[in-house]
């Protein structure tokens, strides 16, 4: 069982914690430094700060394998240790001699540079004395390494005479080193090994060991890159989370080597260009090499096809050659000596037998990824909860954010209502993280512009223009020969720090945001929403704030021009009209009110107003921020060394500021803005109006009217009371400070500081940040815990009222059947008449996984990113190759887990091929998992999917899902056992088109393939069931859809709920969530690229299957029952509740007739009949031809001729579930003809 941490409302603002310092401390090198340049690394060295380096020559042996090394016949085995890293290198005397020579040359060069460097330091110190501005974060100036010019050099002498022993200590200062005599340094022996007798080799070994140990005690020698090369160390050797230090070294590689053809240049590169020198690095799960600038040029992941010297790829049998190959590449290398090739192969084999072994073994369903046991997973139904969770997790990112999407719109709002202005708009969220140093990599499907109007080029330009840390690539290109015209990248992924991974069916784009209510209208007026108990006038009053804001504070000029306090009667006159916009619990307007402005609650006053049940529920599932901080501080106090963390966006929050808790319903349109609710965001009215997409009409109130926090005289420990006059700011409870009296920094001082800042060098930017101690690994998670609690502490509660804004602004308001997207770059301009046309609700499912499973999802993204870079931007250094983190030390902060997080075994499944991932072959593990889970199902199968295009024994559609369903149902029929299959798909495909018109469209083409998969023709499921003797197929399988209704401008309207899920649940134990549809495009592997996760429950609860006791998985059963409750109208927040008490509906047993027939099918049939009577909806089984459809559409619906009676009938609906019309237009041939554009393209596009 997972112990969910409590998550009570945080009443601690974190001011008790010491401010973070950017200091260089002992411990390890943060993973984020992999993106530093070679020059930045070499200035501070490759070694872990404060950790000793020791080297021992453990063995010396003569090379008897060859006679080529006459001068250097002896091989020295050097064992090096650096913290937890231990590795072995093999060297000859010539290698030692070359190192000694290099150190001598380095010394002479540094002696020349030393006077200039000292002068530079004095100038910087003088400038630091001038710059006395108080810093937000105290910086600890690192001690400068000793200049090589200040040291004596290791002495080079003959082997005669005894050598003085080194004490092995590093001098405390350069002056102490200068005082030492040269004889205190071990001499380097000059005679080569060929001139030393074998009996003296032990003495030679001891001499070289003493010399090497002493060289490592001198910082400037140790940090010199030649010393790192000698010990086979690079800037990737000791970076945290990159895994162990195995083997590294220089070699030459043959150009080219890709197994997938990406153009004619591939041949020229491979056979014409000369071999190039590269530095090869062996890690836990991959091999990579870097060029002379230490930029990664290739990452070779371990997989089932990884081999050393595979007979299929060897082009030379010379012992100095080595060939490494995997599914995507052949790496041909030539080493300097035969023994080097031997040592390299031995090292790689050792890794393959340990950490790399898991990647070489065959895995279930043919996946590239193993089953990860005891992983954490959480599901999200509809976009609201998913987007909010994703936005919060993005705020916690420390190093990397990966995003892969079919379509990405940067200007969508991740949290709605937009109570905090643009704070949670996607591009703003990503920009904030990029400015903090987080690297953001985004992969977007590059659409074929003749068929799709996604304008992903606009998204790429907008995102990359936000900050240099944001990199975007689009793929594939549409070139003849190497391009891909028909297939797409269909994954929907967000990966944070390779620790958190969101996987599912929801893109970050227009039209996707929705919640369980699936409302059809969004006009933005103040409306009543169903309230829970505890509704208060204050909560209802808050809904009118935005309407009043533009009148109380008409513009930012009001604050600038009118500094004097306005008489209270004037303020009252401006705000008296609020009472006309307020609604009470029953939905009626409120008359007199006690107060005319929303006040920020004092301390916990708002919390005291909450219902006891709500408080207890939150107490059970929320972790108190004060408790978290106390735990962190206790750990820090008990540690002998202070630790640091990186700055968070909340460090400058005034101590006593509290966010107002204004209640709203999740379904209501938004209007109340963040700057009133959340005083933590100190923005001026000008900034608020500028950032808002709705202009001056949504001018936000804010507790701090001017950006006073940047003034030297500003005390950020005091709160501001917005209940006072708009022309004054109240620092405390009893003291007013007029706006005009705010102290601003003198202009001349600002200029002086800017001049000094420009004169100073960028040395501060080159310091290493946040190097923590490895002996306290829990501190790494403290930053996650701190930021997580602060993000949730600052959340605005909008769960009670729907206000004046829109939940679906601009392009978010869409009806796919009426009109496809146009001008997508104009985010906030409507293209659908929202006063006449209802929106299309969107139903979808997503998930989040943590730990090893998230690492696997990140590994897929890295493979795709690196493949795209190789194909499109191989020589552009602005687009780096990505490296996967290791799996050896993964810790998931407990604060990430909650009551909805479940313990499951997780496996990542994919559909990828040569065009999508540059692999030689394909992977269709998603289809394999679908088929085998269906075949082995014992009781029931539950499917929600955007498509159902799967046929039996067909040459046009070849995926085997439909055949597996048919075989499993037929087996149940033969055995006489109860078996149920629930399938939910959209009523119509989501393409622009009109079934009643004579124009053929993509909508008709996809509908054609859907109907012949389900019921029409010899390859359909229903016909095959009947051919196997099943006269009543609906006793085993139900095909359903979703439809809802609403009122738009006083008129009853209806629309389908578009099902976009990609979900499979089997026996309440196995769950697949991802991006893969049930069609050939997603399932075959060679077409669209897809990613899913398979969750196998490990925690079980008592349940029933066909009235027999059964142990159901918690994750799978909770998700299934949550979905069934929504579709049957049994949720407490349902917009159209079922006319029955939810407690009497038993969802535990989806197999028994009491549910399948008496609840599910009953609701389906009754709902379908009601919608057809009230709205004359289509598609419908009552229409079998185009002529009948024309007659059906011409009849006046009840909703128009008798709205009151229609409303009465609609009250009898059981949620949104309706029957999918499998017999619709059964007498018509819906296949595309050669005269239509759909008939001119391959049918595979629609299947």
N, C-alpha and C positions, 0 to 999 in steps of 0.2 A: 504494500500500500504506500502511496505517496503522501507524506505528511505535508499538507498544504500550509504554507506560512500564513499567519494572520496578516491582514492588510487593512488595518484600521486607518482612518484619516490621519495623515501626518500632521503633527502640530509642532514639529521641529524644523527650523529653516536651515539647519546645518551651520549656523554661525559659530557653534562651539568647536567645530573642527578647525585645525590649523589650515591656513591657506596653502594651496599646492605650490610647490617650488620646482622649478625646472633645474634639477641638480643631477650631477653625475654621481651615481652611487654604485656600490658593489652589487653583484647579482647576475644579471644577464643582459643581453642586447635585445631590445624589443623587436618584434617581428616587423613593425612598420618601417624599420630602417633598411629593408631590402630595396626600397625605392630611392635611397640616397645614391649619389654618384660615387665613382671610384675616388675622385679627389677628396670628397668630404670624408670618406672612410679613411683614406691614407693619412690624413692630417691628425687623426686621433688614434689610428691603429686598429687592427682587426681583433684585438684581444678584449676579453671581458674585463671591464674596469674593476680593479681591486682584487682580481683573482690571479694567483701565482701561476707561472708556467714552469714546469719542470721537464727536463729531458735527460734520458739515460740511454747509453749505448749498451743494450743488453746482450748483444751477441755480435761477433765478427767471424765471418767464415769465408773461405776462398771459393771463388766461382770456378767450378770445374767443368761447367757445361760448355765453355767456349774458351778459345785462346786469343780472342780479339782484344781483350783488355790487358795488355802487357804491363802498362804503367799503373793500372788500378785494378789489380786482380781480386781485391778483398771487398766484401760487401758488409757494411755496418748496419745493424738493425737498431734504429733509434726509436725508443718508446717515449712518446710525449704525453703529458697530462696537463690539462687545463680545466680546473673545476671538475665538473662531472664528465667531461669529455676525455677520452683516452684513445689514442690511435698510434699506429706504427708506420714508420717510413723506412725505406731502404735506400742507403746512400753509399757512394764510393768516395775515396779520398778526393778525387777531382771536384766533387760537389762541395766538400768542406773548403777546399782551396778557393773555389769561385766565390763562395760566401765571404771568406775573409778579405778577398780582393775588393769585393763590392762594398763591404763595410768601410774599408780604408778610403775608397773614393768618396763615399758618402760623407765621411768625416771632413775631408778637405773642402767639399762643397758647403757644408754647414758652417765651417769656420769662416768662410767668405760671407755667408748670409747673416751670421749672428749679429754684427753691429747694426745692420739695418733693421733686423727684427726687434732688437732692444729699443731702438729709437721709435719704432712704430708703437711698441707697447707703452712707452712714456707718453706719446701723444694721445693714445686712447685713454690712459689714466687721467690725463689732464682734462680731456673732454668729459669723462665721467664725473669729475669734480664739478664741472659747469652744470651738467644736467642733474638737477636736484628734484625733478618731478617724482611724486610718489607713484610707485608702480603698483599695478593690480596684483602682481605676483612677484614675490621676492625672488631674485635670481642669485644663485650661489655661483660666484666666479670660479671656474675650474682652475686648479693649479696647473701652471704651464709646464709641460714636459721639459726636461733638461735639454739644452741645445747640445748637439753633437760636438760643436766647436768648443764647448766647455769641458769636454772629457778628454782624458787620454785615450789612446787607441789600443786595442789588444795587440800585444807585441808579437811580431813574427820573427822566429828565430829557429836555429837548427835544433836537432834532437839532443845535442850534447848538454850535459848538466841537468841538475834537478830543477824542477819548476816550483815556484812558491804556490802554496795552496790559496785559493780564493775563499773568502769567508762567506760567499754566496749572498751577501747583503747588498741592497741598493743604497748608495749614499743618500743622506737626507737632503743634501743641497749640492749644486754644482761646485760651490766653493770647497766643500769637503772633498769632492772628487778631484779637484785641481791640486789639493794638498797631498794627494797620494802619489807615491812613487810608481813609476812604470813597472818596477819589478813586482808590484803587487798583482799585476795582471798575468794570467797564464799565457805562456807563449804558444803561438800557433806553429806546429811542426812543419818545416818546409820540405823535408825529404819525402818523395812519393813512396807509396807502399811497395813498389817494386824493388826499392833499395833497402827495405827493412826485412830482416830475417823473420821467419815464422815464429821463433821463440820470443821475439820482442813485440809481437802484435798485441799482446795483452797490455803492454805498457803504452803502445800507440793508442789503443782504445781508451785507456784512462786519460791520456793527454787530450785527445779530442773531446772527450766528455767534459773535462774540466774547462776547456776553452769554450765549449758551447754553453755550458751552464753559466759561466761568467758573462758571456755576451748577452744572455737573456736577462741578466739582472740589470742591465743598463737600459733605461726606457727607450732612448732614441735608437739604440740598436734593435731592441725587441720590436719596436713599432715600424721599423724600416721594412718596406714591402719585400725586399730580397730575403729577409729573414723569414717572412711569412711564406714565400715561395719555397724556401728550403725545407720548411716543416710542413709543406703542402697545406697551407692555410690561405683562405680567401675571405672576402667579406661575408660570404654565405656560411662559413664554417660553424660559427657559434651563435647564430641568430636564434632567438627563442622560438620554439614551435616549428622549426624546420627539421627537427629530428637529429639523429646522432651524427657524429663526425666519423665517416667511414674511410673514404679515400678520395684524393684529389691530385691533379697533376697536369702538366703540359703534354700535349701530343698534337699530331697533325691529323686533320680529317679531310676526307674527300667531299667536295661540294655536292649539293643535292642529296638525294636519298629518299625523298618522299615516295611512298607507294602509290599515291593517287595522282593522276595526271592533272596538272593545273596550268598547262600551257607548254608551248614549244620551247620556252626558255629553260624548262626543266632539263631537257636533253643537253642543251649547250652548257648549262652550269655544271652538270655532272661529269661530262667527258672532255670539256675544253679548258675550264678554269683550273689553275694549279691547286694543289693541296694547301690548306691554310692551317696555321697554328691556332689551337684553341686550348682552353683550360677546362678539363673534364671534372665534374663533381658528382660523386655518388652519394645519394641520400636514401632514406628508409624505403621509399616507394617509387623512386624515379631516378633517372640519370639526366643531367643537364650539362650544357657547356656554355662558357662565356668567352667573349672575345678579349682583345688586349685592354679594352676599357672596362672590363668586367660587367658588360651588359649581357644578359642572358640571350642566347641566340637560338636555343632549341631546348625543349623539355621532352624527354622520352619517358613516358609513364610505363610502369610495370603493368602488364596485362597477361592474359592467357597465352598470347602469342609471343611474349618476350623470350628471346633466346640469345645465347652467346655462340658466335660462330655457327649459325644455322647453315646446314648444307645448301639450303635454297638461296642463300644470299652471298656466300663466300665467293670472292673473285680472286683471292690469292691465298696460298697456303704458307706464306712466309711467316716465321715465328714472331716477327715484330708487328704483324698485323692483328687487329681485333675487330670483329664485326658484332654490333649489337642491333637487334631488330625487335620491333613490336608490331602492332596492328597497323600503324600509320607510317613508320619510317625505318630506314636501314641506315645505321650510322657506321661508316667504314673509317677506321682510325689506324694510324701508323705511329708506333712509339719509337723512341730513340734506341732502346736496347731490348734484347729478347727477354731479359729478366723482368723488365718493367711490364711487358705484356703478360707475363706469367703472374706477377703480383696483382695486376689489375683484374685479371679473370678470376683469381682466387678470392679477391675482395668482393667482387660482384656475386659470385656463387654463395659466399657466406651470407650476404644480405638477402639473397633470394631464398635462403634456407631459414631465415629468421623473420624479420619484419616484412619482407617482400613475398613471403610464401603464400599469403592469403590471396594475392592478386593472380597467382599462377594457377590456382586450383579451379576446376569447374564449379560454377555456382548455380543455384536453383534457377530454373526458367531461362537459362542461358544469359542471365544478366552479367554485366561487368562488375557488379558490386555484391558483396557477401551480405548475409543476413546479420544485422547488428542487434544483439540481444540487449534487453532491458534499456530501451530508449524511450524518450519522452515525446509524446505527440499530442497535439490539440487540433480539433476541427473548428471551422468557422462556416456557418450557414449564412449566405449572402454577404455582400461586400462590406457592410457597415462595420461589423466586429473585426473583420480581417484587416481592413485599411487602418482602423484605429490602432490595432495591435502592431501592425507593420510600421506605422509612423512612429510609435513609441519606441520600438526596437531600433529603428534607424537612428533615433536620437541617442542611443546608447553606443553606437559604433565607435570603435577606437582606432581601427586600422584600415579596414576595407569594407566596401559595399559592392556586391555583384547584383546586377539586375538583368534578367533576360525576359523579353516580352515579344509577343506577336505585334502588339500595338501599344505604344506608350505616349500619353498626352501629359506634358509637364505641368499644365495649368489646372489639373484636377485638385479638388480639395479632399484630403485624406480624412478629415474629421468634419462632420456635419451634424447640426447646423454650424455655420461658419461663425461661431461665437467669438473667435479670436482673430478676426480679420484674415489676412493672408498667412498667418503664422504656420498653419498646417497645409498650405498649398504645396504640392509635391516639389516644384522647383525651388521653393523657399527652404523646404526641409533639407533637400540635397545640398543646396548652397551653404547652409549653416554648417553642415558636416564637412564639406570641402574646405571651408575657411578654417576649420579646426585641425586640418591636416589629414583628414580621412580621404583615402583614395577611392574613387567611385568609378566602376567599370560597367558599362551598359551595352548589351547586345540587343539590337532591334532587327526584326525581319524587314528586309528591304523589299517593298512591295513592287509588283509589276504594275506600273502606273496606268496602263490601259485597262486594267480590270479592277483595281482597288484605289480608292481615293483616301489613303491614310496620311499622306504627306509626312512621312517619317523623316525626310530631310529637314523639315522645319523643326521637328523635335530635336534632332541631332545638333543643329546650329544653335538652338536656344540653350540646350543643356551645356554644350561645350563652351558657350559664351559666358556662362555663369562663373566659372572658375577653372584654372588650369588643372586642378585635381580631378576634374570630371572628364572621362574619356568615353566616347561613344563610337561604336562600329555597327554598320549595317551590312547584312549578308542575306542572301547571295546576290552577286552581280548577275545581270541578265545578258551574258555574252554567248554568241553562238559557239558551240564546241565545248566551252568550259562552264558556261552559266547554267542556271536552273530557272526555268520559266514557270513551272507548274507547282512546285512544292515550296513549303514555307517552314520557317522556324516557329513552332507553335508552343514552346514552353512558356510558362508563367512563373518565374522564380525571383525571389529576393533572398540573398544570402548576406549575412552580416558577420564579419570577422571569422568566417568559416566555422562558426559556432551555432548560428541560428539560420534556419533555412525554411522559407515559406514556399510551399509547393501546392499547386492546384489549378483551377480553371479560370481564375479571375485575372484579366489584364488590368494594368493601371491606365485606363483610358476612359473616354466619354461613354456614358450610358450604362456603366457597370454598377455604380453605387446604388444600393437598395437595401431594404431591411425586410423583416418578415411580413409587414403590412402590405407591401406592394401596391401603394396608392397610385392612382392614375392621373390625378390633377395636381398641379403645382403652380398656383397663381400668385402666391406670396402674400396673401392678405392675412390679417390676424384672424385665426380660427381656433375654435375650441377643439381640444383633443381629449380622448378619454383619460381621466385622471385616476391615479391610485389614491388610496386613503392617505390623508395627511396633506391634501392640497390646501394651500394657504393663499391669502390675498396677496402677500408679498411675492409669491412665485408667479401669480397671474399678472401682477403689476409689472413685473420685469419684462413681460412680453411687449409692453408699450414703449419701452425706452427708446428704441430706434426711431419710432414714429415721432417722438418728441425731440430727439437729439438735434435734428436739423433746424428746429425752431428755437430751442433753448440756446444752442450754440450754432448759429447759422453757418459760420465759417471760421477758419483760423484767424481771420482778421479781427474777430471779436476779441480774442485774447490780446492781440497785439495792440489794439487801439484803446480799449477800455480797461484801464488798470484799476479804476476805483470800484469799490463794492457797489453793486446795484441794490436799491432798496428791496426789502423782502417782498413788498407788495407787488413789485414788478416781476420778480421771479415767480411769485404765485400766479400772477396773471398769465405768464407764459406756460405754466404747467397745469393749470386747472383743467385743461381739456383732456388730460390723461384719462380721467374717469370715463370718457366716452369710448375709449379704446380697450378698456379692460373687461374681461369676462370672468364670471365666477365659476364655481364648481359645476353648476348646472348649465353653463353655457350662456347665461344672460349677462347683459352689460351691467357693470357696477356703477353705482351713483357716486356718492361722496366717498372720499378716501381720506385717511388720516394723514397720509404723507404724499407728497407729490414727486418724490424722487427716490430711486432705488438706493439704499444704503449698503455699504459694505458691512457685513456682519462683524461684530466685535468678537475677537477670539473664537470661542466655540459656540457662539449664540445660535448660529445656523444649524450646527450639528445637534443642538439640544432640541430643535424643532422637528427633527426627523422622527419617523415612526420607530418605536422600540424594536419591532421585528426587523425593520431595515437595518437598524444599527447593529443588532445581533448578527444578522446575516453578513454584513460587511466586516464585523469584528472577526467572524470565523474565517474569512477568506482574504483579509488584508493584513499586511505586515506593517506594524507601526513604524513610522520613519524614525521616531525618537529611539525606539528599541534597536533599530538597525544601526543608527549612529552610535548609540552606547556600546553596542557590540564591537563596532569598528574601533572606537576610541579605546575600549578596554584592551583590544588586541594590540593597538599601537602603543598604549602605555606600558604593556608588559614586555614589549620588544626592546632590546638594548639599543637598537638603532631606529631613528626616525625614518619614516617613509614618506614618499611623495606620491601624488596622483596628478594626472593631467587636468587642466582647467575644464570646468563644466560651464554650460551656459547659465547656471544658476548661482554662480559664486558671487555675483554682484547684486543679488536680490536683497532689497532692504530687509532688515531683520524681522520687523513686526508686520510686514505686509501680508495680508491674507486675501485669497481669491474668493469672490462672492460665489455662493452656491445657488445658482438660479436654476430652478427645475424646469425641464422640458421633456417632451416625449421624443423618443428616437425617431418617430415617424413624421414629426411636424416640420414644416418649413422653418428655416432659420432666419433670425434677424438680429438677435442680441449679440453684441460684438464683444470681442475679447478684451478690449482695452478698458471696458467698464468692469468686466468680470475678472480680469486677470491683471492686477496692477503691476505684475512683475515685468511686463514688457513696456519699458519707458520709451514711448514714441510720441513725437509731436503730432498735433492734428494735421499738419501739412503732410507728414509721412503717412499717416493713416489714410488720408484721402487719396494720396498718390498711389499707395499700394492697393487700394480697393479697386476691384474691377467695375464697381458700380458708381464710382465718382463721388461727387459731393453729397449725393442723396444718402449715402451710408456713412457720413462723417461720424467717427467714433468718439465717445466720451473717453476720458482717461483720467486717472487719479492724479497724474503728474502732467499738467498742461504743457509745460516747457521742459526741455531736456536739462533739468537742473542738476541731475546726478553727476554730470561731468564737471560741474563748477567746483573750484577748490573749497569754497565755503559751505558746500552742501553736506548736510548730515544725513547719510543714508540709513541711519538707525531709527528714523522716525517715520510714522505713517502719515498719509494724506487723507483727509476727509472730504469726499466729493459732495457731501451734503451742504457744504458751505457755498458761498457765492462763487460763480464761475470766474470771477476776476481775482480771486485770492486762493492761496494754497495754505492749508492748515498743517504745519509740521507736527503739532501735538494736539492734545485734546482742548487746551485752553489758550493756545497762542496762535495768532494768525500772522502770516507773512505775506504782504501783497506781492503780486507777481513782479512788479517793477523793482522790488527790493532784492530780488535774487542776485547773489554775487556771481559775476562771471569772471573768468580768468582774464587778466590784462592782455591786451592784444600783443604788446611788445614782448611779453614773456612767451606767448605762443609762438611768435616768430623766432625768438631765440632758441626755443626748444626744437623747432623744426630744423633750424640751421645746424644745431649740434647733432641732431639725429642724422642729418644727411652727411655730416662729416665723419660720423662714426662708421667703422667698418661693419661688415655683416658677420662678425665673429660670433655674435650671440645666436644667429640662426644656424650656425654650424655645430652648436653644442648638442650633445646627445641628450635626448629627453626621456625622462621617466625610466631610468635604469634601476629596477627594483632588486631587492635581495631574493635570491632563490631559496633561501632557507625558510621563507614564509610565503609559499605559493598562494595562500588564501588571499593575500593582499591584492593579487591581480584581479580577483573578483570584486574587491571592495568598490572599485570604480563603477562597475556595472550596478552593484547594489545601490550605491549613492545616487547615481543618475536615474536609475529606475524609480526609486522612491520620489525623487524630486519631480520627475515628469508626471507621476500620478498625483503628487501633492498639488500640482498646479493645474490639474484638469478642471474644467468648468463643467459643473453638473447641469446638463440640459435635458433632463428626463421628465419634464412636466408640462411644458407649454410649447405650442408651435407659433412662431411669431412672423414678423413681417418680411423676412428674407425668403429666398428660394433654396430648396434643397438641390434642385437640378438646374443651375443657371446655364444659359447659353446652350452650347452643344450637348450638354448633359441631358437635356430634354429631347428625347428621340423616340420616334416610332418607325421601326425598320421597314414595316410593310408599306408605309405611306411615302417615305422619302429616305434615301440613303444620305450619308454625310456629304456635305459640301463645305468648302472654305474652312477646313478644320483648324487653320491657323488663327481664325477669329473665334477665340474660345468663348467669349461671352455674348456673342450675337446669336439670337434664336434663328433656327431655320425651319422649325415646326411651329405652326400657329397653336400655341398652348391654350387658347380660349375656345378652340373648336375640336382639336385633335388630342385624345388622351395619349399619354406616354406608354411605352412598352415596358412593363416591369421586368426586372432581371433576377432570375433565381440561379444561384451558383454556390459552389462549395470549394473551400480552400483548407489548407492545413499548415501547421508549423511543426518542425522537428528540431531537435537539439543534439549536440554532441557528435558522436561518430556518424550518425545518419546525415547530419548537416554537413560534415566533412565530405561525405560521398556526393552529395548534391553539388557542393562547391567544386569537387574534382571534375564533375561533368561540365560545369561552367568553364573551368580552367581549360579543359580539353577543347571546348568549342572556341573559346577566346583565342587560344594559341593557334588553333587551326585557321581561324579567320585572319589573324595577324600574319601568319605564314603566307596565306593566299593573297592578301591585299596590302599589308603594310609591313612587310618583313624588315625593311631597312629604315623604318621611321622610328626613331628612338623615343618619340613622344608616346608611342603605344608599346608599353613593355610586355614581355612575356610574363605570365603569372606562374607562381609556384604554389603547389598544394602544401598545406600544413601537415605535420605528422600526427599520428594517432596515439602517441605514447603517453601524453599527459593532457587529457581533456577533462575539464571540470565545468559543469553547468551550474551557475549560481542558482541557489534554491529560490531566490526571489522571482526567477522566471516562471516558476511552476505555480499552478493554482488548482482550484477544484475541478477545472475542465481539462487538466493535463493528465494523460493516462500512460501507463507503463506497457509498452508493446515491443515486440520484435519488429524491426523495420528493415525493409530492403528497397533499394532504389531500382526502378525499372525504367528502361529507355526504348525509344525507337530512334536509331541513328544509322547513318550509312556514309558512303564515301563523300557525297556532296555536302553533308551537314557537319561531319566531324573529321573528314580526311582520313578515314579508316578504310583498310582494304577488306571490304565485306559489309555486313550489316548486322544490326542487333534488333531483334523484335521480341524482347523479353516481356513487353507489356501484353502482346497477344498470347504468348505462351502461358503467362500467369492467368489471364482471363479464361482461356480454354481449360486449363487443368483445374482451376478452382471450380468452374462450372461443372466439369465432369465429376469431381469428387464431392460436390455438394450433397448434404444429407437431408436437409429439410426445406430450405427456401433460398431464393436468389432475389436480391433487390438491386435494381439498376436505375440510375438517373443519368441521362446522357443527351447531348445536343442532337445527335444523329443516331439512327438505327439503319445502317446500310450494310447488311450482311446476308448472304444467300447460301443456299445449299446446292453443292455440285454445280456451281456456275463458273463459267470461264471469264465472265466480266467482273465479278466481285468475288475475291478469293479468300478473304479472311474467314476463319472457321468458328467464329463466335455463335452464329446462328445454328450451325450444325451441332455444336456442343450443347446448346439449349435444347434442340430437338431430340438429340440422343438421350439427354438426361430426363426429359419429360416422358419419352417413350419407355424408358426403363422403369420409371415410377408407375406408369400405367400397367406394364407387364407384371410388376411385383405387387400391384394393388395397394401402394402406399400413398399417403398424402404428400404432395410436393407442390410448392407455389413458386411462381415467378412473377415478380412485380417489375414492370418496365414503365418508366415515365420519360416521355420525349415531348418536344414542343408540338403544339397543334399545327403549326406551319413553320417552314424554314425561315430564318431571319434575313430575308432578302426583299428588296423593294419589288413590288408587283401586285397585280390585282387579278384574282382568280376569275372574276366575272368578265374581264375584258378579253378581247381576242388576241392580245399581245402575249407572246411566249416570253418567259423570263427564266432566270436562274431559279427562282422560287418554284416554278413548275417542274424544272429538271430534277431538283433535289427531292421534291415531293413524289415524283415518279419513281425514283430509286427507293424511297422509303416504303411506298405502298407495295412495290413488287418484292420487297424484302419481308414484309409482314404478312400480306394476305393475297396478293394478286400473282398468279402464275405458278408454274410447277416448282420454282426454286424458293418459294416463300415458306415461312415457318408454318403458317396455318394450314396450307395445302399439304405439306409434308406430315403434319400431325394427323390430319384426316386420312391420308394414305396409309398411315400406320394404325388405323383403327380407333383413333380418338375422336368420337363424334362431338364431344363438347370440349374444345380446346380451352375455353375460358374457365373451365374448372381448374386448370393448371396455370394459365398465364393470363395476365391482365395488362393491356396497353392503355395507359392513361396520360392525361395532360393536365395543364393548369389554366384556369380562366378566372378573372376577377371582374368586379364592377365598381363604379363610383359615380359621383355626380360632378359634372363639369358645367359651371355657369347655370346651375339649376336643372340640367338635363341629365338623365340617366345614360351612362355610357358603359361599355364593356370592352375588354381587350384581353388577349391571351397573356399569361405570364410566361415569358420566354425562358425555357429551361436550357441552361448552358453548362450544367454539371457534367462531370466525368467521374462517376461514382459506381462502384460495385461493392455490395455487402453480401457475404455468403455465411449463412448459419450463425449470424451474430458472433462470428469469430474472426473472419478475414475481411479486410477493407482495403480497397484500392482507391486512392484519390490522386488526381493529377490532371493532365491536359489532354489526354488521349480520348478521342471520340471513337464510337463504334462504326468504323468505316475503314476502307483500305488505306486511305491517306494516313491515318494515325497508327494503324495496326501492323502494316507490312514491314515497317522499318526502312524501306528504300525511299519512302516519300517524305512526309512531314517529320520533323524531329519533335520528339515528345519526351516528357519526364513524368513519372508517377512514383508514388510510394505505396508499398504494400505493408499494411500494419496487421500483425498477428497478435491477438490479445494474450496477455499473460496474467491479467487480473479478471476474475469471474464473479458473477452474482447469480443467485438462484433465479431460475426462470422456467418456462414451459415451452414445449414443442408438441403440438397436437395433444394437449392435455397431459403430457408426461413431463416429469421433472427433467430439468435441463440446466446446465451451467453455461450461461451466456457471457461472452466477453463484455467488459464494461464499456470499452471504447466503441465497438461496433454496435452494440445494442442501444447505447445512449444516442448515437448518431441516427440510427434508424428510427427510433421512437421520436426523437426531436423532429425529424422530417415528416413523419406521419402526423404528428400533432399539428404542424403548420398546415399541411395539405387538407386536413380534416377540420380545421378551425378550432382546435382544442387548446391553442396557446392562450395564456392569460392576456397577452397584448394583441391578439388577433383582431384585425380590422373588421372581419365578418365572422363572428363567432358561430359555432355550430348550435343548433336548437336543442342541445342536450347537455347534461351535466358532464364535463370531461372526466370526472372521477368514475363514472360508470362504464367508460370505454376501456377495455383491457387491451393494451398494446403489447403485452409480453409475449403472447402466442400468435405469431402471424400466420400459422399454418392451419389452425382449427377453423372449422366452418363458422363458428360463432363470430370470428373476426373477418375472415376472408369474404364470406357471403353476406353476413348480417350487418357488417359495418362498412367494410371497404367497398364492395360492389354496390351495396345499397346507396351509399353516399355518391358513388360515381354515377349511377343511373339517375338518381333524383336530381343531382346538380345539372347533369346534361339536359334533362328534360326542362328544368326551370329556365336555364339560359336560352334554350331554343324557343320556349314559349314567350319569354319576355323580350328577347332581343333579335329573334330569328337569326341566330349565329350560324356561321359556317366557317370551316368545313363541318359537315354533319353526315351521319349515316343515312339521313332521310333524303339525300340528294345523290343520285347515281349517274346523272348525265348533265351536260351543260344546259340543256333546255330546262331541266328541273331546277337547276341552280338559278337560272334567270327568273323563273316563276317564284322561287323561294325568296329571292332578294326583293322582288316587287311587292310583296305583301307587307303591310304596315305592322310593325312590332307593337306589342303591348306597352312597351316603355314610352311610346309616343301617343297612342290613343287613350291609354288609361294609366298614367304614371302612378297613381295611388295604389291601384291593384297590383301593378308591377312591383312596387316597393314591398307590398305585403308578401308576394311570392318570394322575393329575394331574401326575406328574413328567414326562409326555410332552408337556405343553403348550408351545406356542411363544408365550410371552408372554400377552397379553390379547385378541388379535384373534379375532373370531368373525364369522359371517355374519349380516347383517341379514335377518330372516325376511320377505321381501317377499310370501310366499304365506300368511302367518299369517291364519287366519280368512277365507280368500278366498271362502268360500261364505256369509259372513254380511254383512249390511248394517249397518255400524257408524255410519251417519249419525245425528245426534240427531233425536229425534222431538219433536213439539209438546208432548208430555206431560212433557218434561224441561226443566229450567231452561236447559240448553245449547241447546235448541231454541227457546227464547223470545227469545234475544238474536241479533243479526246474526251471520251466519257469518264476517263479516270479523274478528271478535275472534280467531278461531282460525286465520286464514290470513295 
